[in-house]
Amino acid sequence: MSTSAPTTAGPAQLKRHLGVFDAVVVGLGSMLGAGIFAALGPATSAAGSGLLLGLALAAVVAYCNATSSARLAARYPQSGGTYVYGRERLGEFWGYLAGWGFVVGKTASCAAMALTVGSYVWPTQAHAVAVAAVVALVAVNYVGLQKAAWLTRAIVAVVLAVLAAVVTACLSSSAADTGHWTVGACAGWPGVLQAAGLLFFAFAGYARIATLGEEVREPQRTIPRAVFMALGITLVVYAVVALAALSVLGPHHLAHTAAPLADAVRAAGVPGLVPVVRVGAAVAALGSLLALILGVSRTTLAMARDRHLPHALAAVHPRFAVPHHAELAVGAVVAVLAAFADVRGAIGFSSFGVLAYYAIANASAWTLSREEGRPPRVVPVVGLAGCIVLALALPAASVLWGAVVIALGAALYGARKWFTRST
């Protein structure tokens, strides 16, 4: 177990560009992504009128995970997030498993977000648009993190403006009925837990702030502040949007729509807003995709430094100070997936991998001493238990495939260790 934070000097280190504002924007760009335009439907289908309970439960687990992650990120301000924390606090295997779950799960999420862009921009050519979006955003990331941060600012501003218009239209409509907010008999706890697991997908974006720890100025101060500010803003936005959509659609209609916010403004009697919502969804998906590529490439960089992935992926561009090999590799894999696969149903699979990732983060936070900034003991305990419960409450197919992928990662780790010892 490490007792001191690693240094950040060296020829292959990234530059610290991000302050609190830009770190918050990166987190918002991840969390205010396409999830708010799509995840409400599946979550309501699982929980019925218990949607808001599911949202509250997801927020509690996210808060615990954020607290544990922020304390760890302040101590280990390196690229890689929980991959680094697990390695330093629990051992190499647990760090590797966290990194594996994150990279595989979030790579599928990248392809899903790219296809969401394509579906909204040009439905008949969704795959081609998705690939073009991946190429464009990898190019933005390649020329420096500051360029990506500026683009994310614009994306977040557009998405917040669209969501504000949706909420105003719904809550001021004569069709709004606050009686739809009441939790009825159809909301059983298994459904509420499943909804919380699905909605957790939307909250998990604050991890992007931690995985960019090596590029944040004054990380011990900046990361915790940025994580909680981004999480708090996102929770308020999601709660208000969910209430607005429920008020005009009701739980039954909301559970059976593929485009909940577009249907909500239609039901509110403002069909002219539908094209605006479509543009907002496409822009939100672009923001989420941009932040996802940032996070996956940084975790890939960290794992490549330790040779769990090809060491060539650890290269840092001498001019732009970005992990350019990792970004190109991630972009290539995502582009192939977006071109040939339909992974828009990857929310559950991604949630399983991310919940496993945060379970390891909470276990790592438990090992911190008081002098190292340990959070109150109840936080990592609730966070770890919540991650396990929500992961197992996901749809059976998501649990099965998630378990298979985690097991495959463990097997590859064991095979690499055996090969290393025998040579």
Stockholm file with secondary structure:
# STOCKHOLM 1.0

chainA/1-423         MSTSAPTTAGPAQLKRHLGVFDAVVVGLGSMLGAGIFAALGPATSAAGSGLLLGLALAAVVAYCNATSSARLAARYPQSGGTYVYGRERLGEFWGYLAGWGFVVGKTASCAAMALTVGSYVWPTQAHAVAVAAVVALVAVNYVGLQKAAWLTRAIVAVVLAVLAAVVTACLSSSAADTGHWTVGACAGWPGVLQAAGLLFFAFAGYARIATLGEEVREPQRTIPRAVFMALGITLVVYAVVALAALSVLGPHHLAHTAAPLADAVRAAGVPGLVPVVRVGAAVAALGSLLALILGVSRTTLAMARDRHLPHALAAVHPRFAVPHHAELAVGAVVAVLAAFADVRGAIGFSSFGVLAYYAIANASAWTLSREEGRPPRVVPVVGLAGCIVLALALPAASVLWGAVVIALGAALYGARKWFTRST
#=GR chainA/1-423 SS CCCSCCCCCSTTCCCCCBCHHHHHHHHHHHHTSTHHHHTHHHHHHHHGGGHHHHHHHHHHHHHHHHHHHHHHHHHSCSBTTHHHHHHHHTCHHHHHHHHHHHHHHHHHHHHHHHHHHHHHHCGGGHHHHHHHHHHHHHHHHHTCHHHHHHHHHHHHHHHHHHHHHHHHHHHTSTTCCGGGGSCCTTCCHHHHHHHHHHHHHHHGGGHHHHHBGGGBSSHHHHHHHHHHHHHHHHHHHHHHHHHHHHHHHHHHHHHTCSSHHHHHHHHTTCGGGHHHHHHHHHHHHHHHHHHHHHHHHHHHHHHHHTTSSCGGGGCCCTTTCSCHHHHHHHHHHHHHHHHHCCCTTCHHHHHHHHHHHHHHHHHHHHTCCTTTTCCCTHHHHHHHHHHHHHHHHSCHHHHHHHHHHHHHHHHHHHHHHHHHHHC
#=GC SS_cons         CCCSCCCCCSTTCCCCCBCHHHHHHHHHHHHTSTHHHHTHHHHHHHHGGGHHHHHHHHHHHHHHHHHHHHHHHHHSCSBTTHHHHHHHHTCHHHHHHHHHHHHHHHHHHHHHHHHHHHHHHCGGGHHHHHHHHHHHHHHHHHTCHHHHHHHHHHHHHHHHHHHHHHHHHHHTSTTCCGGGGSCCTTCCHHHHHHHHHHHHHHHGGGHHHHHBGGGBSSHHHHHHHHHHHHHHHHHHHHHHHHHHHHHHHHHHHHHTCSSHHHHHHHHTTCGGGHHHHHHHHHHHHHHHHHHHHHHHHHHHHHHHHTTSSCGGGGCCCTTTCSCHHHHHHHHHHHHHHHHHCCCTTCHHHHHHHHHHHHHHHHHHHHTCCTTTTCCCTHHHHHHHHHHHHHHHHSCHHHHHHHHHHHHHHHHHHHHHHHHHHHC
//
